[in-house]
Amino acid sequence: MEFWKMNGIGNDYIYFNCLDTELTDPESLAIRLSNRHFGIGGDGIVLICKSDIADAKMRMFNADGSEGKMCGNAIRCVGKYLYDTGIVQKTNLLIETLSGIKGLELYVENGLVQAAEVDMNAPILEPDKIPVLLKGESIVNREIKIGQEQYNITCVSMGNPHCVVFVNDVAGLDLDKIGPLFEHNDLFPDRINTEFVQILDESTYKMRVWERGSGETLACGTGACAVAVACVLNGFANLNEKITIKLRGGDLVIRYTNETVFMTGGATKSFIGYIEV
């Protein structure tokens, strides 16, 4: 079966066209193919499927086989695949995900998609819907204990649950040690993606992310959106102004309007290959 290897600022997935073909047991396939020594290598696999309510449906499976409801970097690449292959010949698309329908505006250069803006919809702030087992209307700058340390956290769901922690020096963190303590803490019944953020100025933030099921990755689109929302909620940034989130794989530009979150970033094809599935 043909696959495309694509990445959104380093967040790399293996993409399969399932518009006319069904892949059985994608969970096991994700585990096998994501392995960077014995498989293709990636943060997971993405299936591009038929939809009755949108231009296509995206299903994403993490490297550990768990299915994610949404992936901001992957959805831009889905738009690129649909346009670059001629399946969809328009620059405004609707993509169905497990967290709802997302709108994409594609930016085309020389006939190929180079980047896209995604309407990520409104953030979810209610603790029981994120979910996080803490009381209150929202979790903003809430002090909790993780392991042996105290952290101030802000929790946001962008289709996936996120916990944002502001730190003084993001580069010096031992994420291999700290990340799993957050991911598997009892406060987060569905596990959690955790973003550690350093403020550079009111419109620029540096971020590292520990993704549930994948570990530290070069980028996370929904995580960058959660960071932008957290920056506004904590008074570091302003509503309806563009902010730049600097990740290990590159930059994303986010704008939170209080009604929705817009994310803009690149979409890159690495190569096309074939594999027996």
Secondary structure, 3 states (H helix, E strand, C coil): CEEEEEEECCEEEEEEEECCCCCCCHHHHHHHHHCCCCCCCCCEEEEEECCCCCCEEEEEEECCCCEECCCHHHHHHHHHHHHHCCCCCCCEEEEEECCEEEEEEEEEECCEEEEEEEECCCCECCHHHCCCCCCCCCCCCEEEEECCEEEEEEEEECCCEEEEEECCCCCCCCHHHHHHHHHCCCCCCCCCEEEEEEEEECCEEEEEEEECCCEEECCCHHHHHHHHHHHHHCCCCCCCCCEEEEECCEEEEEEECCCCEEEEEECEEEEEEECCC
